[in-house]
Amino acid sequence: MDLKTRLTTLTMTILMGGALVPMAQAQYVGPSSQKTFTNVEQVTKNAKDDDPVALRGKLVRKVSNETYVFADETGEIQVEIDDKIFPKEPVDANTTVEIVGEMDKAIVGTSEVDVKAITIVR
């Protein structure tokens, strides 16, 4: 392979490899005036679409694939938990969990919390 071909191949490899590297995303981590809802009653009465939610309670039943009913001392709400973030340890109706996500207000159908993180509380 001549020098020109080798340089062209090397340049293409570098350019294509760079396209595969994900871009880092910065996040704002300071204070916010946006309220985070911390119990089911607040969420069901006051939360708007995309409002942040942080709840502690139990998954009392599975409705369908990735859809559960979450309950705390103030009520119940449907939540969607992607299988990729569901804990590896068994979770049942007696397991206390913390979920963090955002409200997904439905125009038609059932509003639910779209869970971004779930942890088992020990």
C-alpha positions in Angstrom: 0.0 0.0 0.0 1.5 3.4 -0.9 1.8 6.3 1.5 -1.2 8.2 0.0 -3.5 5.2 0.4 -2.3 4.5 3.9 -2.9 8.2 4.9 -6.3 8.2 3.4 -7.2 5.0 5.2 -5.9 6.3 8.5 -7.8 9.6 8.1 -11.0 7.8 7.3 -10.5 5.5 10.3 -10.0 8.4 12.6 -13.0 10.3 11.3 -15.3 7.4 11.4 -14.1 6.4 14.9 -14.7 9.9 16.2 -18.3 9.7 15.0 -18.9 6.7 17.2 -17.7 8.4 20.4 -20.8 9.7 22.2 -20.8 13.4 23.0 -20.7 14.2 26.8 -23.8 15.9 28.0 -23.5 18.5 30.8 -26.2 18.7 33.4 -27.3 21.5 35.6 -27.1 20.3 39.2 -27.9 23.5 41.1 -31.1 24.6 42.8 -34.3 24.7 40.8 -37.6 26.5 41.3 -39.4 23.4 39.8 -41.1 21.4 42.6 -40.4 17.7 42.9 -43.5 15.8 43.9 -42.8 13.4 46.8 -46.1 11.5 47.4 -48.8 9.9 45.2 -51.5 12.3 46.4 -49.4 15.4 45.3 -48.6 13.7 42.0 -52.2 12.8 41.1 -53.7 16.2 42.1 -51.0 18.7 41.1 -48.3 17.3 38.8 -48.2 18.5 35.2 -46.6 16.7 32.3 -42.8 16.2 32.7 -42.8 17.4 36.4 -40.2 15.6 38.4 -41.3 12.9 40.8 -39.5 11.1 43.7 -41.5 8.6 45.6 -41.0 6.0 48.3 -43.4 3.1 48.6 -44.2 -0.3 47.1 -44.9 -1.9 43.7 -48.2 -3.6 44.7 -48.9 -5.3 41.4 -47.8 -5.7 37.8 -50.3 -4.5 35.2 -48.5 -5.5 32.0 -45.0 -5.6 30.6 -43.0 -2.7 32.3 -46.2 -1.3 33.9 -46.9 -1.5 37.6 -49.1 0.0 40.3 -47.1 1.9 42.9 -48.5 2.8 46.3 -47.5 4.9 49.2 -49.5 5.9 52.3 -51.3 8.6 50.2 -52.6 6.5 47.3 -51.8 4.5 44.2 -50.5 5.5 40.7 -49.4 3.6 37.6 -45.7 3.6 36.8 -43.7 2.5 33.8 -40.3 0.9 34.6 -38.1 -0.1 31.8 -36.7 -3.7 32.2 -33.2 -2.3 31.8 -33.4 -0.3 35.0 -35.5 -2.7 37.1 -33.4 -4.0 40.1 -31.7 -7.4 39.6 -32.9 -8.5 43.0 -36.4 -9.8 43.4 -39.1 -7.2 44.2 -42.5 -8.0 45.5 -45.5 -6.2 47.1 -43.6 -6.0 50.4 -40.4 -4.5 49.1 -40.0 -0.8 49.7 -38.5 1.0 46.8 -37.6 4.6 45.8 -38.5 5.7 42.3 -37.4 8.9 40.5 -38.9 9.9 37.3 -41.3 12.3 35.7 -45.0 12.6 35.3 -46.4 11.5 32.0 -49.8 13.1 31.7 -52.0 11.3 29.2 -54.4 13.3 27.0 -56.4 10.1 26.5 -55.9 7.0 28.8 -54.0 6.7 32.1 -51.5 9.2 33.3 -48.4 7.5 34.8 -44.9 8.1 36.2 -42.1 7.4 33.7 -39.5 5.9 36.1 -35.9 6.9 35.3 -34.3 5.2 38.4 -35.5 2.7 41.0 -33.7 1.5 44.1 -34.6 -1.0 46.8 -34.7 0.6 50.3 -33.0 -1.4 53.0 
